[in-house]
Each structure stands twice: as structure tokens, then as C-alpha cells.
Amino acid sequence: MAAMIKGSETIHSPRIALVSQLPSWVRVTLLFGAFAMPWSGDLDLAAARFLSLAFNVCMIVLVLYWIFCRSERFSGQPIVLGVLGAFLLLHTLIVYGVVMPDEFRWTSRLTDFGFVVSERVSTAVAAARLAVYFGFAYALGAVTRDSRLLAEIGALLGASILLLFMLGGTGSSVGPMERFTGGYGNPNAFAEVCLLAVFLNLGALLGSDLSRLGRVMALVFVAVGFGELIMTASRSALLATFVGLTGVVFWSTARHRIMLFAAMIVLVFGILAAMPDGVGELLRMRIAESVVNLRALIWRSYLEQWRDYALVGVGLGRELTVLDAPIFQNKIWPPHNTFLRMTVEFGVVGLFLLVLLCGSYLRHLARIAEHRVTRRLSAVAFGLVLAWLVLMVSGDRLASRAFWFSLGLAGGIVSSGEAALRALAPSARGDAS
């Protein structure tokens, strides 16, 4: 891995000493967690179950390191993330500690609504998982401050999804076709990981001082991520990737815009030409299905009940209780929209803070992307956040590993970029005088 990178540079400039000096075991934990992220128990392999558990252990270890060993605990993320986390905690304590203590669930439970049996997740598990994810985002923002580490994370994530492709992964049938699901049971969830691999390795190509071998490997992993993303036939992830790459192109220089457009066209057509038989037909089928999208039916069902939750929300994990009639397949479905789910569970204040958080990431990244020294990786991070905005509209992402991994990395790029600009400011004033 070291041969891929010419030196340990800072994220944004070799002239500014912002490299985070991490203990070796922390670095290894983070990199192993990146490799383990695409695997789950849905893949019927003992190694997959081990890696899925290992990712959770790596997350908890990094959170503990951040709590007990890092002095700059909250500097790696926008202030709004902490405000959102505090509000969700307070809301959950009030709902389950004061208003409805009998609704707290230590274990998952099948609930009979009279017409359907739907599963209510464990409140304890949902709350603990959300708390760990918040801590994980802060931990990543505090430790991912140099380009070598980001390039290594992208390489290991790319190698992991490539290994899953070689093993065959799992499949989800769509009529006579099969969507590639990698190490997950849900192709849309695996598409999120592929999207993250694409942007991380694109960031390594644009923003790191890679050796020739490192650039070739990063380019290969971008192609692998694109290819497996197409094989998942995830409409929202494909649209999100396009929107995110448009954001990267927007912040690039004129010369890089031409290069990126040309590379994207060649890459997409090359991948489509190399796809297995039936993938093109699967994509056409999935696009045709968009005309009658079941997500729209789900959204309408929840929006029709807005008076029951819009003001204060119904509480973490209680979104299914809002509806009193099945949506389709004789079942109540989750909202399939992060903003809608936040409103259902936590009311208009939760929605406002979530929108404010997304805007805060984009505002900070746009500001540092305006400067030549901090532009390249900031542009990629801006595109990654844009992509997740699209994904949040089409699904519940607060339980997604890739979502919180992305937020953590974006926060690290924001904080290091702003530090780089502050370090440049005195020299700029000196030059002016």
C-alpha cells in the first residue's frame, strides 16, 4: 500500500503540516473497518459474518479512541451535527422516559395491527446504533486528515467490493433478471457502498500525490465501483452518482472539467460494453418501473397522516404506528425517505435540523472549494454530499454504514481544508504587504 503513495501529504497541500499523527493500531482499525464495511451476514459465508461483526467492533473502538484519546473531539464536524444529535437524544428520553415509557422495546417485536403483521425494531438497538453512528462520524472527522489515509481507505474499500464480485456475492431477482447485491441482501444498500468507493477513489486520483501504480489502482477501483453500481440496478444510486459527479465537475477548473467529462464518457461506455448479458435489459426494466414507483405510494400514505406527527413526532422507531392501513402487499412499510422519516419520528424540528446539517456541509465545502489549494478533494466531498442528498430522498439512510462513513470523511475534509486556509492567510497578508 505504501508503494502507491509518494509521501504522506496533508489532505489539501504539501506545504501545510496538518497530517494527523495516528497510532498505528488506530490506522489499522480504520482501514480494516473500511475493508469490512461491504460485508454482512446476508452473504452465507462465515467470513462475511465475521467481517460484518468486525466492522461494528472497529466502529466502537474508533469511537472510544475519539472519546478518550483525542483532544479536538468536536472540531471535525459542523456544529449542527452535535445539535442534531443532542436533540434526538433529548426527544428520545422525553418520549420513552416521560410520555410513553410502555412503548420502549428491548427486543424486536412483531406487531399485529389487525390486518397485517409488521416488525417493530428494538428501541434499545435503534437508539444505541444511532448513538454509535454519531460518534463514528465525529471519530472519522477527527482522524482522517491526510491524503494517504484517504487513498488507503478508498483502495481497501475498492478491493473489498472487487473481492465480492469475484466471489459472486448475492442476488435479488427482478422478474427473469437478477440484481447484484454484493455482501448485502439489499441491492440498494450495496449500491451505497459502491457509490462511496467511486468518490473515494476519484478523490485519491484528484487530490493525492499518488505514484503511477497508485493512480492505476485508483482508476481501476473507480471502474469497479461504477460497474458494480450498474449491476445493482439501483435507480436512486445511479441518479445520485450522476448528480454528485456533476457537483465535482462544477467546482473543477476548466481543464479538469474537460478531462472529467471525457473520462466519465469513456468509463461508462466501457463498463456497459463489458457488462454481463442481461444487465442492459435489467436497467431498462428498472427505469420503466419508475413510471409507477411504489415509493410515491409510500410517501403519500405517510403525508396523508401529517397531522399525527408533524409537530412533535412519534418517537424513534415508532414510524410504523402512524398508519392504520396497509400500503401494498398487505404490509405497512417504512417511509423510504430520510427527511420524511425524520419528520415522522422527531417532528418539524428534527426535519429542520437535518436540512440545516446538509446545508452546513455544502456551505463549508463550497467555501473551501473556491480556493485553488483546497479545491480538488473539497470538490469531490461536495459531490459526495450532493449524492447522499439524492439518496436521502429515496430511502432511509440513517441506518446506513456508508452514509455515516461519508459524513465522517466529509467532516475531516472540511476541518482540514479550513485549517489549511487559516494557515495560508498570514502568508497571503505578508505577500500583500
C-alpha positions in Angstrom: 0.0 0.0 0.0 2.8 2.4 0.8 4.2 2.0 -2.7 1.0 3.6 -4.0 1.8 6.9 -2.4 4.9 9.1 -2.8 4.6 10.6 0.6 2.3 11.4 3.5 0.8 14.7 2.4 -1.9 16.7 4.0 -5.3 16.5 2.5 -5.1 19.8 0.8 -1.5 21.0 0.5 2.0 19.5 1.0 3.1 22.9 2.2 0.9 22.9 5.3 1.6 20.4 8.1 -1.8 19.2 9.0 -1.1 15.4 8.9 -2.8 13.7 11.8 -0.3 11.6 13.7 -2.3 8.5 14.4 -1.1 5.5 16.4 -0.6 2.5 14.1 -3.3 0.4 15.7 -5.9 3.2 15.1 -4.9 3.4 11.5 -5.1 -0.4 11.1 -8.5 -0.4 12.8 -9.8 2.3 10.5 -8.5 0.6 7.3 -9.8 -2.9 8.4 -13.2 -1.3 9.1 -13.2 0.2 5.6 -12.5 -3.3 4.1 -15.2 -4.9 6.3 -17.9 -2.4 5.5 -19.4 -4.1 2.4 -19.9 -7.4 4.1 -22.8 -8.7 6.1 -24.4 -11.9 7.3 -26.7 -11.8 4.3 -23.8 -13.4 2.4 -23.9 -17.0 3.5 -20.2 -17.2 4.4 -18.6 -17.5 7.8 -16.0 -14.9 6.7 -18.8 -12.5 5.8 -20.4 -12.8 9.2 -17.0 -12.2 10.8 -16.3 -9.1 8.7 -19.7 -7.7 9.4 -19.2 -8.1 13.1 -15.6 -6.8 12.8 -16.9 -3.5 11.2 -19.1 -2.9 14.2 -16.2 -3.6 16.6 -13.9 -1.3 14.6 -16.6 1.5 14.8 -16.9 1.1 18.6 -13.1 1.1 19.0 -12.7 4.3 17.0 -15.5 6.0 18.9 -13.7 5.0 22.2 -10.4 6.3 20.9 -12.1 9.6 19.9 -13.7 10.0 23.3 -10.7 9.2 25.5 -7.6 10.0 23.4 -8.5 12.9 21.1 -8.4 16.5 22.4 -10.2 18.0 19.4 -13.4 15.9 19.8 -15.9 18.1 18.1 -13.7 20.2 15.7 -14.0 17.6 12.9 -17.7 18.2 12.2 -20.1 21.1 11.7 -21.7 22.4 14.9 -25.2 21.4 13.6 -24.3 17.7 13.8 -23.9 18.0 17.6 -27.1 20.0 17.9 -29.0 17.4 15.9 -27.6 14.6 18.0 -28.4 16.3 21.3 -32.0 17.0 20.1 -32.5 13.4 19.0 -31.3 12.2 22.4 -33.5 14.7 24.3 -36.5 13.8 22.2 -36.0 10.0 22.8 -35.6 10.5 26.5 -38.8 12.5 26.7 -40.8 10.1 24.6 -39.7 6.9 26.3 -38.9 8.2 29.7 -41.9 10.5 30.3 -44.6 10.3 27.7 -44.8 6.7 26.6 -42.5 4.5 28.8 -44.5 1.4 27.9 -43.6 1.8 24.2 -39.9 1.2 24.8 -38.9 -2.1 23.3 -35.8 -4.0 24.4 -36.2 -6.5 21.6 -37.8 -6.5 18.1 -41.4 -7.5 18.2 -44.0 -8.5 15.6 -47.0 -6.2 16.0 -50.4 -7.3 14.8 -52.3 -4.2 13.5 -55.4 -6.3 12.8 -54.8 -6.6 9.1 -51.1 -7.2 8.9 -48.1 -8.2 10.9 -45.2 -5.7 10.8 -41.9 -5.7 12.7 -41.2 -3.0 15.2 -37.4 -2.8 15.7 -35.9 -2.8 19.2 -35.9 0.7 20.6 -32.8 0.0 22.6 -30.9 -1.3 19.5 -32.1 1.6 17.3 -31.0 4.2 19.9 -27.6 2.6 20.6 -26.9 2.2 16.9 -27.7 5.9 16.2 -25.5 7.0 19.1 -22.6 4.9 17.8 -23.1 6.2 14.3 -22.9 9.8 15.5 -19.8 9.1 17.5 -18.3 7.3 14.5 -18.9 10.3 12.3 -17.1 12.5 14.8 -14.2 10.0 15.2 -13.7 9.8 11.4 -13.8 13.6 11.1 -11.1 13.8 13.8 -8.7 11.2 12.4 -9.0 11.4 8.6 -6.8 14.4 8.0 -4.1 13.3 5.4 -4.4 12.3 1.8 -2.5 9.0 2.2 -5.1 7.7 4.7 -8.0 8.7 2.4 -6.3 7.0 -0.5 -5.8 3.8 1.5 -9.4 3.8 2.7 -10.6 4.1 -0.9 -8.2 1.3 -2.1 -9.3 -1.1 0.6 -12.9 -0.4 0.0 -12.4 -0.9 -3.7 -10.5 -4.1 -3.2 -13.3 -5.4 -0.9 -16.1 -4.8 -3.4 -13.9 -6.3 -6.1 -13.5 -9.5 -4.0 -17.2 -9.7 -3.5 -17.7 -9.5 -7.3 -15.2 -12.3 -7.7 -17.0 -14.4 -5.1 -20.3 -13.8 -6.9 -22.0 -12.0 -4.0 -25.7 -12.5 -3.6 -28.5 -11.7 -6.0 -32.0 -10.3 -5.8 -34.4 -11.4 -8.6 -36.4 -8.9 -10.6 -38.6 -10.9 -12.9 -36.2 -13.0 -15.0 -33.3 -10.8 -14.1 -31.1 -10.6 -11.0 -29.7 -7.5 -9.3 -26.2 -7.8 -7.8 -26.3 -7.3 -4.1 -22.7 -7.9 -3.2 -22.3 -8.6 0.5 -25.8 -7.4 1.4 -29.3 -8.8 0.9 -30.5 -5.4 -0.4 -29.0 -4.2 -3.7 -29.8 -0.6 -2.9 -27.7 -0.8 0.3 -24.8 -2.3 -1.6 -25.1 0.4 -4.2 -24.4 3.0 -1.5 -21.1 1.3 -0.8 -20.2 1.2 -4.5 -21.0 5.0 -4.7 -18.7 5.7 -1.8 -15.9 3.7 -3.4 -16.3 5.7 -6.6 -16.0 9.0 -4.9 -13.2 8.0 -2.5 -11.0 6.7 -5.4 -11.9 9.7 -7.5 -10.7 11.8 -4.6 -7.5 9.8 -4.5 -6.9 10.4 -8.2 -7.6 14.2 -8.0 -6.3 15.1 -4.5 -3.5 12.8 -3.5 0.2 12.6 -4.5 -0.1 9.0 -5.8 2.6 7.0 -7.6 1.8 5.7 -11.1 0.8 2.4 -9.6 -1.4 4.1 -7.1 -3.2 6.1 -9.9 -3.7 3.0 -11.9 -5.2 1.2 -8.9 -7.5 4.1 -8.0 -8.7 4.3 -11.6 -9.4 0.5 -11.6 -11.4 0.8 -8.3 -13.4 3.8 -9.8 -14.3 1.5 -12.7 -15.1 -1.4 -10.4 -17.3 0.8 -8.3 -19.1 2.1 -11.3 -19.5 -1.4 -12.8 -21.0 -3.0 -9.6 -23.2 0.1 -9.1 -24.7 -0.5 -12.5 -25.1 -4.2 -11.8 -27.2 -3.3 -8.6 -29.7 -1.5 -11.0 -30.3 0.9 -8.1 -32.1 3.8 -9.8 -31.6 6.2 -6.9 -27.9 5.4 -6.5 -27.2 5.8 -10.3 -29.0 9.2 -10.3 -27.2 10.2 -7.1 -23.8 9.3 -8.7 -24.6 11.4 -11.7 -25.7 14.4 -9.6 -22.6 14.1 -7.4 -20.2 13.9 -10.3 -21.9 17.0 -11.7 -21.1 18.8 -8.5 -17.4 17.6 -8.8 -17.3 18.9 -12.3 -18.8 22.2 -11.3 -16.0 23.0 -8.8 -13.2 21.8 -11.1 -11.1 24.0 -13.2 -12.0 24.3 -16.9 -9.1 22.0 -17.8 -10.2 19.4 -15.3 -13.9 19.7 -16.4 -13.0 18.6 -19.9 -10.8 15.7 -18.6 -13.5 14.5 -16.2 -16.3 14.7 -18.8 -14.2 12.7 -21.3 -13.1 10.2 -18.7 -16.7 9.7 -17.5 -18.0 9.1 -21.0 -15.2 6.6 -21.8 -15.7 4.9 -18.5 -19.4 4.5 -18.7 -19.5 3.2 -22.2 -16.5 0.9 -21.5 -18.3 -0.6 -18.4 -21.6 -1.0 -20.3 -19.8 -2.8 -23.1 -18.1 -5.2 -20.6 -21.3 -5.9 -18.6 -22.7 -9.5 -18.5 -25.6 -10.3 -20.7 -29.0 -9.0 -19.4 -27.7 -6.0 -17.4 -28.9 -3.6 -20.1 -32.3 -5.2 -20.1 -32.4 -5.1 -16.3 -31.7 -1.4 -16.3 -34.4 -0.7 -18.9 -36.8 -2.7 -16.8 -35.9 -0.8 -13.7 -36.3 2.6 -15.4 -39.7 1.5 -16.8 -40.8 0.6 -13.3 -40.1 4.2 -12.2 -43.2 5.3 -14.0 -45.3 3.6 -11.3 -42.9 4.0 -8.4 -44.1 2.3 -5.2 -42.1 4.8 -3.1 -44.5 7.5 -4.2 -47.4 5.4 -2.8 -45.5 5.0 0.5 -44.8 8.8 0.7 -48.4 9.7 0.0 -49.6 7.3 2.7 -47.4 9.0 5.3 -48.1 12.5 4.1 -51.8 12.0 4.4 -51.3 11.5 8.2 -49.1 14.5 8.7 -51.3 15.9 11.4 -50.4 12.9 13.7 -46.7 13.6 13.7 -45.6 16.8 12.1 -45.4 19.0 15.2 -43.6 16.8 17.7 -43.0 13.4 16.1 -44.0 10.0 17.4 -40.6 8.9 18.6 -37.6 6.9 17.5 -38.6 3.5 15.9 -42.3 4.2 16.1 -42.9 5.4 12.5 -45.0 2.3 11.6 -47.6 3.3 14.2 -48.6 6.4 12.1 -50.5 4.3 9.6 -53.6 2.3 10.2 -54.0 0.6 6.8 -51.6 -1.5 4.6 -49.8 0.3 1.7 -49.2 -2.7 -0.5 -48.6 -6.5 -0.1 -50.8 -6.3 3.0 -47.9 -4.6 4.9 -47.0 -1.2 6.4 -43.7 0.0 5.0 -41.2 2.4 6.4 -41.2 5.9 4.9 -38.3 5.3 2.4 -37.3 8.9 2.7 -34.8 10.1 5.3 -36.4 13.6 5.5 -39.9 12.2 5.8 -38.8 9.6 8.4 -37.1 12.3 10.5 -40.3 14.3 10.4 -42.4 11.3 11.4 -40.2 10.3 14.3 -38.9 13.7 15.5 -41.3 16.3 14.1 -40.6 19.5 12.3 -37.6 20.4 14.5 -35.8 17.2 13.5 -36.5 17.9 9.9 -35.2 21.5 10.2 -32.0 20.4 11.9 -31.4 17.6 9.3 -31.9 20.1 6.4 -29.6 22.6 8.2 -26.9 19.9 8.6 -26.9 19.1 4.9 -26.8 22.8 4.0 -23.9 23.3 6.5 -21.8 20.6 4.8 -22.4 22.0 1.4 -21.7 25.6 2.5 -18.4 24.7 4.2 -17.2 22.5 1.3 -18.2 25.2 -1.3 -16.3 27.8 0.6 -13.0 25.8 0.7 -13.6 24.5 -2.9 -13.3 28.1 -4.1 -9.6 28.2 -3.3 -7.0 26.6 -5.6 -5.1 24.9 -2.8 -8.1 23.2 -1.2 -10.2 22.7 -4.4 -9.8 19.1 -5.6 -10.7 17.0 -2.6 -13.2 19.5 -1.4 -15.0 19.3 -4.8 -15.1 15.5 -4.5 -16.5 15.8 -1.0 -19.1 18.3 -2.2 -20.2 15.9 -4.9 -20.4 13.0 -2.4 -22.7 15.1 -0.1 -24.8 16.0 -3.1 -25.1 12.3 -4.0 -26.3 11.5 -0.5 -28.9 14.2 -0.6 -30.4 12.4 -3.6 -30.2 9.1 -1.8 -31.8 10.6 1.3 -34.9 11.5 -0.8 -35.4 7.9 -1.9 -34.6 5.9 1.2 -34.0 5.8 5.0 -30.2 6.4 5.3 -29.8 7.0 9.0 -29.1 3.3 9.5 -26.6 3.1 6.6 -22.9 2.4 7.3 -21.9 4.1 4.1 -23.9 7.2 5.0 -22.1 7.8 8.3 -18.8 6.8 6.8 -19.3 9.5 4.2 -20.3 12.2 6.8 -17.2 11.4 8.8 -14.9 11.8 5.8 -16.6 14.9 4.6 -16.2 16.4 8.1 -12.5 15.6 8.1 -12.0 17.3 4.7 -13.9 20.4 5.9 -11.9 20.8 9.1 -8.5 20.2 7.4 -9.5 22.5 4.5 -10.5 25.3 6.8 -7.3 24.9 8.8 -5.3 25.0 5.6 -6.9 28.3 4.6 -6.2 29.7 8.0 -2.6 28.7 7.7 -2.3 30.3 4.3 -3.9 33.6 5.4 -0.9 35.0 7.2 1.4 34.3 4.3 -1.1 35.9 1.9 -1.2 39.0 4.1 2.6 39.0 4.2 2.9 38.8 0.5 0.4 41.7 0.1 2.4 43.9 2.5 
